Amino acid sequence: MADKQIKGVVVPILTPLKSDESVDVASLRRLVNYLIDNGVHGIWVSGTTGEFANLSDKERLVSMDAVVDEVNGRVPVIGNVSGASTQLSINMALEVQEMGMDGVAVTPPYYYPNAQDEILDHYRHISARVGTPLWVYNIPQTVKTAVAPGTVATLAGEGAVVGVKDSSGAGELLAQLNLMCEQGGISLLRFLGTAFRITTAGSVGVQGVIPGIANLIPAASAAGWEAGEAGDADTVRKSNATIMAAGKIAGLAKGGGANAASFAGMKSALKHMGVIDDDTVSRPLRPLTDEEKEGIPAILEELALA
């Protein structure tokens, strides 16, 4: 990681699947190139948007290996190796150690809620066992446990972690973490898992964003972040309009949960565009119906992607 600057729009890449829910490697490679060719600054693989929690370890490893290979050093790659326990996360991290990723990300353990002293031990133990730079993946809405600002700052101050992806949506806690890093002279890469901060990331004290919608609109996302950093108000306004319009893709589903609506909508749109071959989502996530897919061409036309 020392020779790569990690900042900007890091895309939590979708995992294209075949009808049997195995990874469609050819489609995944095309998606990697679609993202990089449109200016994204990095790729986050096997994350929530990549449906990691519904896939076997084998398929997760296939996806990470394919992404690293196809990226071929063009942008930084961070792989999510989270498991339901500390040891399971370590096992996955050791499996990917020779792939040459620029970092690995780990959530708190899920199923059992954990206290902050357990979370500290979790990350310290992984850091001690794994040579790849470690990121905290803070997403309490799916894992039950939030990583407190003080916990992140302590780990960063010790050198146990190098970055955090904060998908909690808790702005005041992020502000607290920013102050802790500032006051303590702590170096920590801070990223937000949000679409609506793409163009304003710098103003809230973070180095970048990890937005799922960038799978569909990588060019507008990358340009929006760059414009925000440069103070280009006109481009920011245009990018924000595109980001808002792209969000309509998740409104096509008339059933299922919010995650399924987002993943299925983007996959069906990317299939329509010829980027991926199949729009399968892993069960029990609900795919779009044929009737719901009828709304895709109009959205893509509005986004100038048709």
C-alpha positions in Angstrom: 0.0 0.0 0.0 2.9 2.3 0.6 3.3 3.1 -3.1 -0.4 3.6 -3.8 -2.5 6.5 -2.6 -6.0 5.4 -1.6 -8.6 8.1 -2.0 -11.6 9.1 -4.0 -14.3 6.7 -5.2 -13.6 3.1 -4.3 -16.4 1.0 -5.7 -17.9 -1.9 -3.7 -18.1 -4.1 -6.7 -21.1 -6.2 -7.4 -20.5 -10.0 -7.8 -22.0 -11.1 -11.1 -23.5 -14.6 -10.6 -24.5 -17.4 -12.9 -28.0 -19.0 -12.5 -26.5 -21.6 -10.1 -25.1 -18.7 -7.9 -21.5 -19.4 -8.8 -19.3 -16.4 -9.7 -19.5 -15.4 -13.4 -15.8 -14.6 -13.7 -16.0 -13.3 -17.3 -18.7 -10.8 -16.4 -16.8 -9.8 -13.2 -13.7 -9.0 -15.3 -15.8 -6.9 -17.7 -17.3 -5.0 -14.8 -13.8 -4.3 -13.4 -12.8 -2.8 -16.7 -16.1 -0.8 -17.0 -15.4 0.7 -13.6 -11.7 1.5 -14.2 -12.2 2.7 -17.8 -14.7 5.2 -16.3 -12.3 6.7 -13.8 -12.9 5.1 -10.5 -10.1 5.3 -8.0 -10.2 1.8 -6.4 -12.3 -1.3 -5.9 -13.7 -2.9 -2.7 -14.4 -6.6 -3.4 -16.6 -9.2 -1.7 -18.4 -6.5 0.4 -22.1 -6.1 1.2 -22.9 -5.0 -2.4 -20.9 -8.1 -3.5 -23.4 -10.3 -1.6 -20.5 -11.9 0.4 -22.6 -13.0 3.3 -24.7 -15.2 0.9 -21.7 -16.8 -0.9 -19.4 -19.7 0.1 -15.8 -19.0 1.0 -14.8 -20.7 -2.3 -16.9 -18.2 -4.4 -15.7 -15.3 -2.3 -12.1 -16.3 -3.0 -12.8 -16.7 -6.7 -14.3 -13.2 -6.9 -11.3 -11.6 -5.1 -8.7 -13.4 -7.1 -10.4 -12.5 -10.4 -10.7 -8.8 -9.4 -7.1 -8.5 -8.3 -5.9 -10.3 -11.5 -8.0 -8.1 -13.8 -7.2 -4.9 -12.0 -3.5 -5.8 -12.4 -2.3 -2.9 -10.2 -4.2 -0.2 -12.0 -6.1 0.9 -8.9 -6.0 -0.2 -5.2 -8.0 -3.2 -4.3 -9.4 -3.9 -0.8 -11.0 -7.2 0.0 -13.6 -7.9 2.6 -12.6 -11.0 4.5 -15.2 -10.7 7.3 -16.4 -13.8 9.1 -18.7 -14.5 12.0 -15.7 -14.9 14.4 -12.2 -13.6 14.7 -10.7 -16.9 13.6 -13.0 -17.2 10.5 -11.9 -13.7 9.5 -8.2 -14.7 9.9 -8.7 -17.9 7.9 -10.1 -15.9 5.0 -7.4 -13.2 5.3 -4.6 -15.8 5.2 -6.2 -17.3 2.1 -6.0 -14.0 0.2 -2.6 -12.9 1.6 -0.7 -13.9 -1.6 -3.1 -12.2 -4.0 -1.4 -8.8 -3.5 -4.4 -6.8 -2.4 -3.8 -3.3 -0.9 -5.8 -4.0 2.2 -8.3 -6.3 3.8 -11.5 -5.2 5.6 -13.2 -6.8 8.5 -16.5 -6.2 10.2 -17.1 -6.9 13.9 -18.2 -10.6 14.3 -21.8 -11.1 13.5 -24.5 -13.2 15.1 -23.3 -12.7 18.7 -23.3 -9.0 19.7 -20.0 -7.9 21.1 -18.7 -5.3 23.5 -16.0 -2.8 22.6 -13.3 -4.7 24.6 -14.1 -7.7 22.5 -14.0 -5.7 19.3 -10.5 -4.3 20.3 -9.3 -7.9 20.8 -10.9 -9.0 17.5 -8.9 -6.4 15.4 -5.7 -6.7 17.4 -5.6 -10.4 17.0 -6.3 -10.2 13.3 -3.7 -7.5 12.8 -1.1 -9.6 14.6 -1.8 -12.7 12.4 -2.2 -11.1 9.0 0.4 -9.1 7.1 -2.0 -7.2 4.8 -3.0 -3.7 5.9 -6.3 -4.0 7.9 -9.4 -1.8 7.6 -12.4 -1.6 10.0 -15.7 -2.1 8.2 -18.3 -0.4 10.4 -21.8 -1.4 9.3 -23.9 -1.9 12.5 -27.2 -2.3 10.6 -26.0 -5.7 9.4 -23.7 -7.0 12.1 -25.5 -5.7 15.3 -22.3 -4.1 16.7 -21.0 -0.6 16.0 -17.3 0.1 16.3 -17.1 3.1 18.5 -14.9 6.1 17.5 -12.7 5.6 20.5 -12.2 1.9 19.5 -11.2 2.9 15.9 -8.9 5.6 17.1 -7.2 3.3 19.7 -6.6 0.7 17.0 -5.3 3.2 14.5 -3.0 4.8 17.1 -1.6 1.4 17.8 -1.0 0.7 14.1 -3.4 -2.2 14.1 -5.6 -0.7 11.4 -4.9 1.7 8.6 -8.4 2.6 7.5 -12.1 2.6 8.2 -15.2 2.3 6.0 -18.0 3.9 7.9 -21.4 2.7 6.6 -23.2 3.6 9.9 -24.6 6.9 8.7 -23.8 8.3 12.1 -22.3 11.7 11.1 -21.7 12.9 14.7 -19.7 9.8 15.5 -17.6 10.3 12.4 -16.9 13.9 13.5 -15.8 12.6 16.9 -13.4 10.2 15.2 -12.0 13.0 13.1 -11.3 15.0 16.2 -9.7 12.1 17.9 -7.4 11.5 15.0 -6.6 15.2 14.8 -5.9 15.7 18.5 -4.0 12.4 18.7 -1.9 12.9 15.6 -3.4 9.6 14.3 -3.0 8.6 10.7 -6.2 6.8 9.4 -7.8 6.5 6.0 -11.5 7.4 6.5 -14.1 6.5 3.9 -17.9 6.7 3.9 -20.2 4.0 2.5 -22.6 6.5 1.0 -23.8 7.9 -2.3 -24.9 11.3 -1.0 -21.5 12.4 0.2 -19.6 11.6 -3.1 -19.2 15.2 -4.0 -18.7 16.6 -0.5 -16.5 13.9 1.1 -13.6 16.3 1.8 -15.8 18.7 3.7 -16.7 16.1 6.3 -13.0 15.1 6.8 -12.8 11.9 4.9 -10.5 10.8 2.0 -13.3 9.2 -0.1 -16.4 7.2 -0.5 -17.4 3.6 -1.2 -20.8 4.0 -2.9 -22.7 1.0 -4.3 -24.4 3.1 -7.0 -20.9 3.7 -8.6 -21.3 0.2 -10.1 -23.8 1.7 -12.5 -22.5 5.3 -12.8 -18.7 5.1 -12.3 -17.9 8.1 -14.5 -20.4 10.5 -12.8 -19.3 9.2 -9.3 -15.5 9.7 -10.0 -16.1 13.1 -11.7 -18.3 14.2 -8.9 -15.7 13.4 -6.2 -12.9 15.1 -8.2 -15.1 18.1 -8.8 -15.9 18.4 -5.1 -12.2 18.3 -4.3 -11.5 21.0 -6.9 -14.4 23.3 -6.0 -16.0 22.8 -9.4 -19.6 23.7 -8.5 -21.0 23.1 -12.0 -19.7 19.6 -12.3 -20.7 18.9 -8.7 -24.3 19.9 -9.6 -24.4 17.8 -12.7 -22.9 14.8 -10.9 -25.4 15.1 -8.0 -28.2 15.1 -10.6 -26.9 11.9 -12.1 -26.5 10.3 -8.7 -30.1 11.2 -7.8 -31.4 9.8 -11.1 -29.4 6.6 -10.8 -31.1 6.0 -7.4 -34.3 5.4 -9.3 -33.0 1.9 -10.2 -33.6 0.7 -6.6 -37.2 1.9 -6.9 -38.2 -0.5 -9.6 -38.7 -3.5 -7.2 -42.2 -3.7 -5.8 -41.2 -6.4 -3.2 -38.2 -7.6 -1.3 -35.8 -5.7 0.9 -33.8 -2.6 0.2 -30.6 -4.5 -0.5 -32.2 -6.8 -3.0 -33.8 -3.8 -4.8 -30.5 -2.1 -5.1 -28.4 -5.1 -6.2 -31.0 -6.6 -8.5 -31.7 -3.2 -10.1 -28.1 -2.5 -10.8 -27.4 -6.0 -12.1 -30.4 -5.9 -14.4 -29.3 -2.5 -15.7 -25.7 -3.7 -16.3 -27.0 -6.7 -18.1 -29.2 -4.5 -20.3 -26.0 -2.5 -21.0 -24.1 -5.6 -22.0 -21.5 -5.3 -19.1 -22.6 -8.5 -17.4 -24.3 -11.6 -18.7 -26.8 -12.5 -15.9 -28.7 -10.6 -13.3 -29.0 -13.4 -10.8 -28.9 -12.4 -7.1 -28.2 -14.8 -4.3 -31.3 -16.3 -2.6 -33.2 -15.3 -0.6 -32.5 -11.8 -2.2 -35.4 -11.1 -4.6 -34.6 -10.5 -8.3 -36.5 -8.0 -10.4 -39.5 -9.4 -12.3 -39.8 -9.0 -16.1 -42.4 -6.4 -15.5 -40.2 -4.4 -13.2 -37.3 -4.6 -15.7 -39.4 -2.7 -18.2 -38.5 0.5 -16.3 -34.7 0.1 -16.9 -34.4 1.5 -20.4 -36.0 4.9 -19.4 -33.6 5.2 -16.4 -30.6 4.3 -18.6 -31.7 6.8 -21.2 -31.9 9.5 -18.5 -28.4 8.6 -17.4 -27.1 8.7 -21.0 -26.2 5.0 -20.6 -28.7 3.5 -23.0 
